[in-house]
Amino acid sequence: MPFLIETLYFHYFLQILSFLNQEFLVCLCLVEIQNQNHQCISRQHRRIRHNFSYKSLLSKIKAPAKREGIEVIEVNPSYTSIIGMLKYAPQYMITKDIAAAYVIARRGLSKEEKIPGNYIKFLNALTVDELEELKEHVKKTVKNIHLKKKHLKEINKAIKLIQSLEMSQEGG
């Protein structure tokens, strides 16, 4: 049964690809798929991730695209959601996922993203005390242990960075 479903999806993918090629598609941007070792919750989820063939998926996408004359560009997906959420979602009033797709497409076109000036001003105005308050807020409100741990680790990194910058400014 899984093979039948996979074949059916592949057939639909080929139809969509040929339609887009006839209409307006010049290239196809793919995020670089990596077998990242995320913490998997269940045994079944770990088994599914282990048996998934990333190279097979990429070849199944690249081969028909090449046959249709569509260029395939692999794009690094890091921080696309954050950039999209901060920069494009408010600007165009779209969801963060669509904004992340917009960032991926821009990366496919070799466009660089710059941090908006108001965010730089905000980051420069951050103090250690504000980050300590944020840390206490995260400890109280975030229920997921793993997420809480991740957020606290990032806040601690930011605190250390700000403290080291303050020390270098005092010394220099």
NORCORUR-V365235 format. One record per backbone hydrogen bond with DSSP energy under -1.0 kcal/mol. NH is the residue of the N-H (numbers start at 1). CO is the residue of the C=O. E is the energy in kcal/mol with one decimal. If there is no record, write none. Layout:
BEGIN
NH_CO_E / NH_CO_E
END
This chain:
BEGIN
5_1_-2.1 / 6_2_-2.6 / 7_3_-2.4 / 8_4_-2.2 / 9_5_-2.6 / 10_6_-2.2 / 11_7_-2.3 / 12_8_-2.2 / 13_9_-2.6 / 14_10_-2.4 / 15_11_-2.0 / 16_12_-2.6 / 17_13_-2.7 / 18_14_-2.5 / 19_15_-2.2 / 20_16_-2.8 / 21_17_-2.1 / 22_18_-1.9 / 23_19_-1.9 / 24_20_-1.9 / 25_20_-3.1 / 28_71_-3.4 / 30_73_-3.3 / 32_75_-2.8 / 36_34_-2.0 / 38_36_-1.4 / 46_42_-2.0 / 47_43_-2.2 / 48_44_-2.4 / 49_45_-2.4 / 50_46_-2.2 / 51_47_-2.2 / 57_53_-1.7 / 58_54_-2.5 / 59_55_-2.5 / 60_56_-2.1 / 61_57_-1.2 / 62_58_-3.1 / 63_59_-2.2 / 65_61_-1.4 / 66_62_-2.6 / 67_63_-2.2 / 68_64_-2.0 / 69_66_-1.1 / 70_65_-3.3 / 71_26_-1.5 / 73_28_-2.9 / 75_30_-3.6 / 80_77_-1.7 / 83_79_-2.6 / 84_80_-2.5 / 85_81_-2.6 / 86_82_-2.5 / 87_83_-2.8 / 89_84_-2.8 / 92_88_-2.7 / 93_89_-1.2 / 94_89_-1.2 / 99_95_-2.3 / 100_96_-2.1 / 101_97_-2.0 / 102_98_-1.9 / 103_99_-2.0 / 104_100_-2.3 / 105_101_-2.4 / 106_102_-2.3 / 107_103_-2.3 / 108_104_-2.0 / 109_105_-1.2 / 110_107_-1.7 / 111_106_-2.7 / 120_116_-1.4 / 121_117_-2.2 / 122_118_-1.8 / 123_119_-2.7 / 124_120_-2.3 / 125_121_-1.4 / 131_127_-1.8 / 132_128_-2.3 / 133_129_-2.2 / 134_130_-2.2 / 135_131_-2.4 / 136_132_-2.1 / 137_133_-2.3 / 138_134_-2.6 / 139_135_-2.3 / 140_136_-1.8 / 141_137_-2.6 / 142_138_-2.0 / 148_144_-2.6 / 149_145_-2.5 / 150_146_-2.2 / 151_147_-2.7 / 152_148_-2.7 / 153_149_-2.1 / 154_150_-2.1 / 155_151_-2.6 / 156_152_-2.5 / 157_153_-2.0 / 158_154_-2.2 / 159_155_-2.4 / 160_156_-2.5 / 161_157_-2.3 / 162_158_-2.6 / 163_159_-2.6 / 164_160_-2.4 / 165_161_-2.3 / 166_162_-2.4 / 167_163_-2.2 / 168_164_-2.1 / 169_165_-1.8 / 170_166_-2.0 / 171_167_-2.1 / 172_168_-1.5
END
